[in-house]
């Protein structure tokens, strides 16, 4: 094996590792939340109540941050 061959194999390994990292990141961003959401059945009303609670908490958190910084 020449030096060129070893460099090419090293580059392909690095390229494969980058692609694996990208796929893992994509999975965590796009697939995992969907799987978590479909883990058990929620009616539309339950989903709406949960969404509303999260929105209220988010607004309260934002207001607390503003009050601390002021």
DSSP file (Angstrom, degrees, kcal/mol; ACC not computed):
  #  RESIDUE AA STRUCTURE BP1 BP2  ACC     N-H-->O    O-->H-N    N-H-->O    O-->H-N    TCO  KAPPA ALPHA  PHI   PSI    X-CA   Y-CA   Z-CA
    1    1 A X              0   0    0      0, 0.0     2,-0.1     0, 0.0     0, 0.0   0.000 360.0 360.0 360.0 136.7    0.0    0.0    0.0
    2    2 A X     >  -     0   0    0      1,-0.1     4,-1.7     0, 0.0     5,-0.2  -0.436 360.0-103.6 -93.1 172.4    1.3    3.4   -0.8
    3    3 A X  H  > S+     0   0    0      1,-0.2     4,-2.0     2,-0.2     5,-0.1   0.841 120.0  58.0 -63.2 -33.8    0.9    6.6    1.1
    4    4 A X  H  > S+     0   0    0      1,-0.2     4,-2.3     2,-0.2    -1,-0.2   0.905 104.2  51.4 -64.7 -42.4   -1.9    7.8   -1.2
    5    5 A X  H  > S+     0   0    0      1,-0.2     4,-2.3     2,-0.2    -1,-0.2   0.912 110.2  48.0 -62.4 -43.4   -4.0    4.7   -0.5
    6    6 A X  H  X S+     0   0    0     -4,-1.7     4,-2.1     1,-0.2    -1,-0.2   0.880 111.2  51.1 -67.0 -36.4   -3.8    5.2    3.2
    7    7 A X  H  X S+     0   0    0     -4,-2.0     4,-2.5     2,-0.2    -1,-0.2   0.911 110.2  49.9 -65.3 -41.6   -4.6    8.9    3.0
    8    8 A X  H  X S+     0   0    0     -4,-2.3     4,-2.4     1,-0.2    -2,-0.2   0.908 111.0  48.1 -64.2 -42.1   -7.7    8.0    0.8
    9    9 A X  H  X S+     0   0    0     -4,-2.3     4,-2.2     2,-0.2    -1,-0.2   0.895 111.7  50.3 -66.9 -37.0   -8.9    5.4    3.3
   10   10 A X  H  X S+     0   0    0     -4,-2.1     4,-2.4     2,-0.2    -2,-0.2   0.918 111.4  48.8 -64.0 -43.4   -8.4    7.9    6.2
   11   11 A X  H  X S+     0   0    0     -4,-2.5     4,-2.3     1,-0.2    -2,-0.2   0.890 111.2  49.2 -64.8 -39.8  -10.4   10.5    4.3
   12   12 A X  H  X S+     0   0    0     -4,-2.4     4,-2.5     2,-0.2    -1,-0.2   0.892 110.3  51.0 -68.6 -37.4  -13.2    8.1    3.5
   13   13 A X  H  X S+     0   0    0     -4,-2.2     4,-2.4     2,-0.2    -2,-0.2   0.928 111.9  47.2 -62.6 -44.0  -13.4    7.0    7.2
   14   14 A X  H  X S+     0   0    0     -4,-2.4     4,-2.2     1,-0.2    -2,-0.2   0.896 112.0  50.8 -63.7 -39.7  -13.6   10.7    8.3
   15   15 A X  H  X S+     0   0    0     -4,-2.3     4,-2.2     2,-0.2    -1,-0.2   0.908 110.3  49.0 -64.5 -42.3  -16.2   11.3    5.7
   16   16 A X  H  X S+     0   0    0     -4,-2.5     4,-2.4     1,-0.2    -2,-0.2   0.906 109.9  51.8 -63.8 -41.9  -18.3    8.4    6.8
   17   17 A X  H  X S+     0   0    0     -4,-2.4     4,-2.4     1,-0.2    -2,-0.2   0.897 108.8  50.9 -62.8 -40.1  -18.0    9.5   10.5
   18   18 A X  H  X S+     0   0    0     -4,-2.2     4,-2.4     1,-0.2    -1,-0.2   0.916 110.5  49.0 -61.8 -43.3  -19.2   13.0    9.5
   19   19 A X  H  X S+     0   0    0     -4,-2.2     4,-2.5     2,-0.2    -2,-0.2   0.887 110.0  51.2 -65.3 -38.3  -22.2   11.5    7.7
   20   20 A X  H  X S+     0   0    0     -4,-2.4     4,-2.5     2,-0.2    -1,-0.2   0.925 110.5  48.8 -63.7 -44.1  -23.0    9.3   10.7
   21   21 A X  H  X S+     0   0    0     -4,-2.4     4,-2.4     1,-0.2    -2,-0.2   0.911 111.6  49.9 -60.5 -42.4  -22.9   12.4   13.0
   22   22 A X  H  X S+     0   0    0     -4,-2.4     4,-2.4     1,-0.2    -2,-0.2   0.914 111.6  48.0 -64.1 -43.1  -25.2   14.3   10.6
   23   23 A X  H  X S+     0   0    0     -4,-2.5     4,-2.6     2,-0.2    -2,-0.2   0.905 111.3  50.6 -63.2 -42.1  -27.7   11.4   10.5
   24   24 A X  H  X S+     0   0    0     -4,-2.5     4,-2.3     2,-0.2    -2,-0.2   0.916 111.9  47.4 -61.9 -43.8  -27.6   11.1   14.3
   25   25 A X  H  X S+     0   0    0     -4,-2.4     4,-2.0     2,-0.2    -2,-0.2   0.913 112.4  49.4 -63.8 -43.5  -28.3   14.8   14.6
   26   26 A X  H  X>S+     0   0    0     -4,-2.4     4,-2.9     2,-0.2     5,-0.6   0.895 110.0  51.7 -62.7 -41.1  -31.1   14.7   12.1
   27   27 A X  I  X>S+     0   0    0     -4,-2.6     5,-2.4     1,-0.2     4,-1.5   0.928 110.5  48.0 -60.8 -46.4  -32.6   11.7   13.9
   28   28 A X  I  <5S+     0   0    0     -4,-2.3     5,-0.4     1,-0.2    -1,-0.2   0.856 117.6  42.1 -64.7 -34.5  -32.6   13.5   17.2
   29   29 A X  I  <5S+     0   0    0     -4,-2.0    -2,-0.2    -5,-0.2    -1,-0.2   0.899 131.1  16.9 -80.2 -40.9  -34.1   16.6   15.6
   30   30 A X  I  <5S+     0   0    0     -4,-2.9     4,-0.5    -5,-0.2    -3,-0.2   0.809 128.2  34.9-106.5 -35.6  -36.8   15.1   13.4
   31   31 A X  I  X<S+     0   0    0     -4,-1.5     4,-2.4    -5,-0.6     3,-0.3   0.903 107.1  58.4 -94.2 -45.1  -37.6   11.5   14.3
   32   32 A X  H  ><S+     0   0    0     -5,-2.4     4,-2.7     1,-0.2     5,-0.2   0.897 104.5  51.2 -56.8 -45.4  -37.2   11.3   18.1
   33   33 A X  H  > S+     0   0    0     -5,-0.4     4,-2.4     1,-0.2    -1,-0.2   0.896 110.8  49.6 -60.4 -37.2  -39.9   13.9   18.8
   34   34 A X  H  > S+     0   0    0     -4,-0.5     4,-1.9    -3,-0.3    -1,-0.2   0.924 111.7  48.0 -66.1 -43.4  -42.4   12.1   16.5
   35   35 A X  H  < S+     0   0    0     -4,-2.4    -2,-0.2     1,-0.2    -1,-0.2   0.911 112.5  49.1 -62.5 -41.6  -41.7    8.8   18.2
   36   36 A X  H >< S+     0   0    0     -4,-2.7     3,-1.2     1,-0.2     4,-0.3   0.902 109.8  52.1 -63.4 -40.8  -42.1   10.4   21.6
   37   37 A X  H 3< S+     0   0    0     -4,-2.4     3,-0.4     1,-0.3    -1,-0.2   0.843 113.2  43.7 -65.6 -33.9  -45.4   12.0   20.6
   38   38 A X  T 3< S+     0   0    0     -4,-1.9    -1,-0.3     1,-0.2    -2,-0.2   0.225  81.1 103.9 -97.0  14.4  -46.8    8.7   19.3
   39   39 A X  S <  S+     0   0    0     -3,-1.2     2,-0.3     1,-0.2    -1,-0.2   0.875  98.2   1.1 -63.3 -36.9  -45.6    6.7   22.3
   40   40 A X  S    S-     0   0    0     -3,-0.4     2,-0.3    -4,-0.3    -1,-0.2  -0.970  91.3 -90.4-147.8 159.8  -49.1    6.7   23.7
   41   41 A X        -     0   0    0     -2,-0.3     2,-0.4    -3,-0.1    -3,-0.1  -0.515  36.3-174.2 -79.8 133.8  -52.4    8.0   22.4
   42   42 A X        -     0   0    0     -2,-0.3     2,-0.0    -5,-0.1    -5,-0.0  -0.991  21.3-129.5-123.2 134.7  -53.6   11.6   23.3
   43   43 A X     >  -     0   0    0     -2,-0.4     4,-2.4     1,-0.1     5,-0.2  -0.309  30.8-106.1 -72.4 166.6  -56.9   13.0   22.4
   44   44 A X  H  > S+     0   0    0      1,-0.2     4,-2.4     2,-0.2     5,-0.2   0.889 121.6  52.7 -61.7 -38.7  -57.1   16.3   20.6
   45   45 A X  H  > S+     0   0    0      2,-0.2     4,-2.5     1,-0.2    -1,-0.2   0.911 109.2  48.1 -63.9 -43.1  -58.4   17.9   23.9
   46   46 A X  H  > S+     0   0    0      2,-0.2     4,-2.6     1,-0.2     5,-0.2   0.918 112.0  49.9 -63.2 -43.1  -55.5   16.5   25.9
   47   47 A X  H  X S+     0   0    0     -4,-2.4     4,-2.6     1,-0.2    -2,-0.2   0.912 111.2  49.5 -61.1 -42.0  -53.0   17.7   23.3
   48   48 A X  H  X S+     0   0    0     -4,-2.4     4,-2.3     2,-0.2    -2,-0.2   0.915 111.2  48.7 -64.3 -43.2  -54.6   21.2   23.3
   49   49 A X  H  X S+     0   0    0     -4,-2.5     4,-2.4     2,-0.2    -2,-0.2   0.910 112.8  47.8 -63.2 -42.6  -54.5   21.4   27.2
   50   50 A X  H  X S+     0   0    0     -4,-2.6     4,-2.5     2,-0.2    -2,-0.2   0.923 111.7  50.2 -63.2 -44.2  -50.8   20.3   27.3
   51   51 A X  H  X S+     0   0    0     -4,-2.6     4,-2.1     1,-0.2    -2,-0.2   0.899 111.3  48.8 -60.9 -41.7  -49.9   22.8   24.6
   52   52 A X  H  X S+     0   0    0     -4,-2.3     4,-2.4     2,-0.2    -1,-0.2   0.909 110.5  50.3 -65.4 -43.2  -51.7   25.6   26.5
   53   53 A X  H  X S+     0   0    0     -4,-2.4     4,-2.5     1,-0.2    -2,-0.2   0.918 111.0  49.4 -61.1 -43.9  -49.9   24.6   29.8
   54   54 A X  H  X S+     0   0    0     -4,-2.5     4,-2.5     1,-0.2    -1,-0.2   0.899 110.3  50.6 -62.6 -40.8  -46.5   24.7   28.0
   55   55 A X  H  X S+     0   0    0     -4,-2.1     4,-2.4     2,-0.2    -1,-0.2   0.918 110.4  49.1 -63.7 -43.3  -47.3   28.1   26.5
   56   56 A X  H  X S+     0   0    0     -4,-2.4     4,-2.6     1,-0.2    -2,-0.2   0.928 112.4  48.0 -61.9 -45.4  -48.3   29.5   29.9
   57   57 A X  H  X S+     0   0    0     -4,-2.5     4,-2.6     1,-0.2    -1,-0.2   0.906 111.0  51.4 -61.4 -41.8  -45.1   28.1   31.5
   58   58 A X  H  X S+     0   0    0     -4,-2.5     4,-2.3     2,-0.2    -1,-0.2   0.917 111.6  46.8 -62.4 -43.8  -43.0   29.6   28.6
   59   59 A X  H  X S+     0   0    0     -4,-2.4     4,-2.4     2,-0.2    -2,-0.2   0.914 112.7  49.5 -64.8 -43.4  -44.5   33.0   29.0
   60   60 A X  H  X S+     0   0    0     -4,-2.6     4,-2.4     2,-0.2    -2,-0.2   0.906 110.8  50.2 -62.7 -41.4  -44.1   32.9   32.8
   61   61 A X  H  X S+     0   0    0     -4,-2.6     4,-2.2     1,-0.2    -1,-0.2   0.919 110.8  49.3 -61.6 -44.3  -40.4   31.9   32.4
   62   62 A X  H  X S+     0   0    0     -4,-2.3     4,-2.1     1,-0.2    -2,-0.2   0.902 110.7  50.2 -62.4 -41.6  -39.9   34.8   29.9
   63   63 A X  H  X S+     0   0    0     -4,-2.4     4,-2.5     2,-0.2    -1,-0.2   0.896 109.0  51.9 -64.9 -40.0  -41.5   37.2   32.3
   64   64 A X  H  X S+     0   0    0     -4,-2.4     4,-2.4     2,-0.2    -1,-0.2   0.915 109.0  50.3 -62.2 -42.4  -39.3   36.0   35.2
   65   65 A X  H  X S+     0   0    0     -4,-2.2     4,-2.2     1,-0.2    -1,-0.2   0.912 111.1  48.8 -61.3 -42.6  -36.2   36.5   33.1
   66   66 A X  H  X S+     0   0    0     -4,-2.1     4,-1.5     1,-0.2    -1,-0.2   0.908 111.1  50.1 -64.0 -42.0  -37.3   40.0   32.2
   67   67 A X  H  < S+     0   0    0     -4,-2.5    -2,-0.2     1,-0.2    -1,-0.2   0.882 111.0  49.5 -65.9 -38.2  -38.0   40.9   35.9
   68   68 A X  H  < S+     0   0    0     -4,-2.4    -1,-0.2     1,-0.2    -2,-0.2   0.910 113.0  45.5 -66.0 -42.5  -34.6   39.6   37.0
   69   69 A X  H  <        0   0    0     -4,-2.2    -1,-0.2     1,-0.2    -2,-0.2   0.742 360.0 360.0 -76.2 -21.7  -32.7   41.5   34.3
   70   70 A X     <        0   0    0     -4,-1.5    -1,-0.2    -5,-0.2    -2,-0.2   0.478 360.0 360.0 -79.6 360.0  -34.6   44.8   35.0
